[in-house]
Amino acid sequence: MLGLLIWGDTGYGDELFFGALVTIKVAVLGYLLALSIGTAVALLTLNPYGWRWRCWRVYASLFMGVPALLVAFLLYYGGSEMIASLFGLTGLQVHVDVTPTAAGVAALGLVYSAYLAELIRSTIRSLPQGQFEASAMLLIPRRKMWAHIVFPQSIRLALPGLTNMWIVVLKDTALISLVGIKEVIAQAKMAAGNTKEPFLFYCAVSVFFLAFSLLTVWLIGRLDKRKNSQKPKQLADKTT
């Protein structure tokens, strides 16, 4: 039975492998899009008042209350009309075909940007306000303050939450497969239907998701341990 997992014409190992690559690609692109939008939104809505905050609350309520799969369906089946309507307001006629991969990446990015924005904003606001005041008193340029003081601390504090959100995005690619993406779940479903061995292929896919999640946790743990080991050395250099 394990021969069905080998590479070649008699097995489905190559289909599962390339499906896994598609899964990783969609997850990485979706997460990067969510992180980019979430960071921008977090910086724009640090102060909980004004029109930016009200627009953000509408955005958050919308995408936190709608499943990523439903957003993917809306973008895949109606995305072309949405884009054409937006360009039509400017008098331009544009036709764009929304592929399953584009719909899946956009859906993950839009939905999880709301969660990442909340995480990043709360992390920044949890930093001691004295650091901002001291930077202003020392006339440190705002760009340098954010690049060298705020962001390094925020990333370290938000790292566990960012890691958990990455794992959630990776697992949600299984739902996005329903819009037609040939990722690892779709390939396993096809192989199970052809061979009548669903238990084997779904177990193999489970091992893939579990192994990738454990690898992520291990890498983040090594990164965090390395940063912690460098702090005493940096303090010793400053004292000397």
N, C-alpha and C positions, 0 to 999 in steps of 0.2 A: 504493500500500500504506500510506503514511503517513496517508492519509485515514481509516484505521480508528482513528486516535488523536485525531480531532477531537471536539469537544463536540457532542452532539446525538443524534438518533435513528439517524443513519448511522454513528456512531463510538462508541468505548468510552472516550473521554477522561474523561467525567464519572464513569463507573463506577470507573476507575482513580484519579481524584482523590479521590472519597469513600472508596474503599478505602484510599488513602494516609492520609487523616485518621483512619480507624479504627486503622490500624497505629500512627500516632503516639500516639493516645489510649491504646491498650493498653500501648505501650512506656513512656510517661510515667507512667501509673498504676502499672504493675508495678514500675518503677524506684523511684518514690517510696515504695511499700510496702516494697520490699526495703531501701531506704536507712533508712527508719524502724525496721524490725525489726533491721537490722544494727547501727545505731547503739546501740539499746537493749541488744542482746545484747553488743556490744563493751564498753559501760560496766559491765554486770553481771558480765563475766567477765575483767576486767583482771588479777585475781589467778588464776593457773593452779592453783587447788586449791579444794576444797570441793564441795558438792553442785551449785552453779551450774555449775561447770566440767564436772562429770561429765554433767549434763543437756545442756550445750552440745555436748560431744563426741558424744553420741548424736544430737542434732539435726544437727550438721554432717556426721556420717558418713552419716546417712539421706539428706539432701537434696543433698549433694555426689556421692553415688553413684547417684542416680536422675535420669534425664533429665526436663527440664521438661515435655516432651510427655506422659510417662507420668503425672506429677503432675496435669497438666491433665485427662487422661482420668479419673483416679481422682476428682477433684473434680467433674467434669461429670456422670459417671454415678453416682457414689456420694456426692456432697456432701450431697444432701438427706437421705439416710439418716444420714450422720454427724452433721449438725446436729440432726436429730430425736433421735438417740440421746443426744447430749450434754445437750439440754434434758430428755430423759426421765429422766435421773439426778436432776433436781431436781423431778420430778413434773409438769413442764409438757409439753403436747403442742403442738409447733410444726412447721409445714410450710413450708419455704423452697425455692423453685425456683431452682436454680443455673443462671444463663444462661451461654452460651459465653464472653461477655466477662468475667463475674465469675470463671469458672474459669480463663481465660487469665491475667488479672491476678493472681489469687491464686497460681497456679502459678509465674509469674515472680517474684513477691514472695517466696515461700517458698524457692525454689531459690537465687536470687541474694542473698538476705539472708545466707546462710551465707558466701558469698564476700566480701561487703561487710563483714561482721562481722570476718572475719580481717584484711581490709585496714585497717579503721579501728582495731582494737585494736593491731595491729602498729605503726601510725603513732603512736598515742598513747604506746605503750611505748618508741618510739625517741626521744622527746623527752628532753632532759637532765633527770635527776632533781633536779639542783640547783634547777631552777625551781620544782618542787613544794616543796622544802625552804625555799627563800627565801620563797615565798608564805606558808608556815606560820609562819616566823619574823616576817614583817611583819604577821601577823594579818589577811591578806587573806581576806575571806569566801570559802568554797569555791565558791559560785555565781559570784562575780565572777572567781575564778581560772579556772574552766572557760570562762566566757563571753568573757573578755578576754585570756587568756593561752594556754590549752591549745587550745581549738577553732580560733582563727584560724591558729595554726601547723599544727595537724593537717590542716585543710582544704587549706592550701597544699601540704603535703607529699603528701597523698593525692590531689590533683587529677588527676595523670596516670592513676592507677589507677582513680579514679572515672569518668573519661572513657572509658577502655577498657571498663569494665564496662557503661556506658551503650550503647556501640556493640554490645556482645555481646547485651544485652537487646533492642535494636532489631532485630537480625538474627534473634533467636530467635522473634520474633513470626511469622515465616514458618512455623515448626513448629506454633505454637499455632493456626494457621488450620485445622488438621485436626479441631479440636473443633467447627467450624461458624462461626467468626468470619469475617465477610465483609470481610477486610482485603485489602490490595493484591495479595497472591499469589493468594488465592481468586478475586478479580475477574479477574486476568490469566489464570488457568486457565480460567475460564468463557468469556472472550473468545476465547482460543486455540481452545477446543473448538468455538465457534460459527463462527469464521472460517477455521479450519485454518491459522492463521498464528502458531504458538507462538513462533517465533524473534523476531518483532516485539514481542510483548507481554512476553515474558520479558526481552528487552533493555531495554525501557522500564522495567520494574520494577528491573532491575539499575542503571540510571541513577539511579533514585529513591534506592535505598539508598546508592549511592556518593556522590551529591550531598549527602544528609543527613549522612552520616558526615564528609565533607570540611567541611561547614558547621559541624558540631560541633567538629572539630579547630581550625578557623579561629577560632571564637568563644572557645574555651578559650585559644588562643594569644594572642588580643588581650587577654583578661582577665588572663592571667599577665604579659604585657608591661606592662599598665597598672599592675598591682600593683608590679612591679619598678621602674617609673619613679617611683612615688610614694614608695618607700623613701628615696632620697637627699633628697627634699624634706622628709620627716618628720624625718630625722636633722638636717638643717640647721635646722629649726625648733626642735628640742630644744637644739642647741648655742647658738642665739641666745637 
